[in-house]
Amino acid sequence: MSFIQPLWPAPDCVHSLVTTRHGGISNAPYDTLNLGDHVGDQPSKVLANRQILRKHLPSEPIWLKQTHSIQVSTPNSRSPVLSRPFAADAAVTNIPNEVLVVVTADCLPIFFSTSDGLVVGAAHAGWRGLCDGILENTINEILKLAPQLSSSDLIAWLGPAIGPKSFEVGEDVRERFQEIGIHHDAICFVPIENKPGKYLANIYQWARDRLEAQGLKSIYGGELCTVQNTKQFFSYRRDGVTGRFASLIWISK
């Protein structure tokens, strides 16, 4: 089973990894390590794939029911409902060995850590979540668990997502981002020749803008395109029916 290890200066007690599409038992088009239970794959094979992943983790991951919302799962909010997936698109924790996870196949997974490594978070950021405030909500919940810190004490890593050469969007998306103050058209929205009203969008730059606006100064990653890297990643934009890979983070005891 192969993983991607994020390159970021998180403290030694913070552990994070991203799965690839290899190492599981699912058949095409979910081949092979599909970890998404909502994409049409056989439930027994998804469960088996999750059990394969579990061998590399200190505890069972806290799987979320992701809905492109701005809801954040926290230790207090999820404690009454641990028997079923918590409806949220981000999670934070200050509990050692509690494994946070988001699953994606083009949307942007983002890891967070405080500079002391005592609080971590993971967010699933599609364009709607970025517009609506999923990153801001995640940062706020992290700082509630670390009230002695500020956003400048946080570190973020941008994981594999649809890259700026592959992410085609329309005028409606461009207008939404302009409404929230992102106007860097030369970087974020490149007009597509012979396609009026269509742009190549940069989800990494959107995220950096949102994070920097919140005061983060240490932002890493943002180089791995799911669409172009066919061997490592699932991509909904590329393949339509496909699996999901996982981004996981936890604090060691």
C-alpha positions, 0 to 999 in steps of 0.5 A: 500500500503506497501513501503520499507523505505531506512535505510541511514543517508540522511538529513530530507529533503530527502524522498525516498521509494521503492514500493513492488509488493502489493497494485495495481490492475494488474492481474498475472503475474503482480500482483499487483502493476506493475508500468512498462508500457513496460512489457505487462501489460494492459496500463489502469491497469499500469496507475491506479497503478501509480495513486495509487502511486501518492497519496503518493507523492508530485508531478507526478514522472518523469518517464524515458524511461530506455534503459540500457544507461548511459544517465542522466536526469537533470532539464535542459535536460528534461525541453523541453520534460516533456510531454513524458518520457525522455530516460535515466537511471538516474535522478538528481534534486535540485528542491524541490518536483520533484520526481525522479523514476527508475523502476526495477525487478533485476537491481540495483536501487541506491539513491544518496543525497548530505550531505546537502540534496540539490541535490538528484539522482536515477540510474538504474544500470544493469551490462551493465550500471555499466560497461559503467559508469552510476554511474560516470555520475550520480555523475558528474551531481549531482556535477554540481548542487552542485559545492561546494561539492566533491564526498566524500560529497555524500551518496548512498543507494543500493536498492533491486536487484538480489543477489549474490546467484542468479545472474548467469553470463558468462565469457563475463561479468567477462571479461568486469568487469576485463577490467574496473578494478574489479578483486575481483573474490572471492567476485564478481565472484564465479565459479559455480560447474559443470558449466564451465565458469559460475559464481555467480556475486555480483552486490552490490560489483560491485556498491560499487567498482565503487562508492568507486573509485569515492570517495564515503565513505558513502554507505548503503543498498545492502541486499535485493534480488529480486529473493529470496524475492518472496512476496515483489519483481518482478524478471525478472530472476525468473519469466520471464514475470513479473512487475516492482517496483519503487524506488523514491526520492525527496527533500521536500520544 
